[in-house]
């Protein structure tokens, strides 16, 4: 499936990945509901219902932290002076 010239992941791969992710999350949620119904704790019941949103929010936090680290690393290095010397041609 990933042999096209457009890159390793394209339409068919994305659809397949989304389908597998949906099936896996549905299976996980069904297992969570079974476990939570045995425990009978109100907090765990709310967590079992809202876990997809918490998972997405956690992913966003990790992604934003990674972006912030990349931006701060780029600003601390400053511009590359050797590239300007090569482009300007040290005559």
MOMOCOR-V443748 format. One record per residue. N is the residue number from 1. PHI is phi in degrees with one decimal (* if undefined). PSI is psi in whole degrees, 0 to 359 (999 if undefined). NEAR is the number of other C-alpha atoms within 12 Angstrom. Layout:
BEGIN
n:phi:psi:near
N:PHI:PSI:NEAR
N:PHI:PSI:NEAR
END
This chain:
BEGIN
n:phi:psi:near
1:*:329:16
2:-95.1:25:14
3:-95.5:13:12
4:-78.8:167:12
5:-79.0:351:9
6:-87.0:359:12
7:127.6:174:13
8:-70.8:334:13
9:-123.1:121:16
10:-134.7:197:16
11:-52.5:308:16
12:-64.9:321:17
13:-67.2:320:19
14:-66.1:319:16
15:-65.3:318:14
16:-64.8:318:16
17:-64.6:319:16
18:-65.0:319:14
19:-64.0:316:14
20:-65.6:320:14
21:-64.6:317:16
22:-62.5:315:15
23:-63.9:318:14
24:-65.5:319:14
25:-69.0:324:18
26:-65.1:319:18
27:-65.2:316:14
28:-63.2:319:18
29:-66.2:322:21
30:-64.5:322:16
31:-67.5:321:15
32:-63.4:318:23
33:-62.5:322:23
34:-65.0:315:16
35:-66.2:317:17
36:-67.7:325:20
37:-66.8:332:18
38:-75.4:324:13
39:-77.2:321:14
40:61.5:50:14
41:-111.0:131:14
42:-61.7:321:13
43:-64.3:316:14
44:-66.9:329:19
45:-64.9:317:20
46:-66.4:321:18
47:-65.4:322:19
48:-66.4:330:28
49:-79.8:320:21
50:-98.9:9:17
51:-62.1:326:21
52:-62.8:320:20
53:-66.2:321:14
54:-65.7:324:15
55:-66.0:317:16
56:-65.3:316:13
57:-63.0:320:14
58:-63.8:321:14
59:-64.3:319:14
60:-64.1:320:14
61:-62.9:315:14
62:-63.9:319:14
63:-64.3:315:14
64:-65.8:325:14
65:-64.9:320:14
66:-65.7:319:14
67:-63.6:319:14
68:-63.2:320:14
69:-66.1:319:14
70:-63.8:319:14
71:-65.8:316:14
72:-68.1:326:13
73:-68.5:324:13
74:-69.7:324:13
75:-75.2:328:12
76:-73.4:333:11
77:-76.0:323:11
78:80.7:181:11
79:-70.8:151:12
80:-84.3:114:13
81:-77.6:334:11
82:-70.0:329:12
83:-67.4:323:11
84:-67.0:323:11
85:-68.5:324:12
86:-71.6:320:11
87:-71.6:321:11
88:-73.5:345:10
89:70.5:95:9
90:-67.1:81:9
91:-69.8:999:6
END
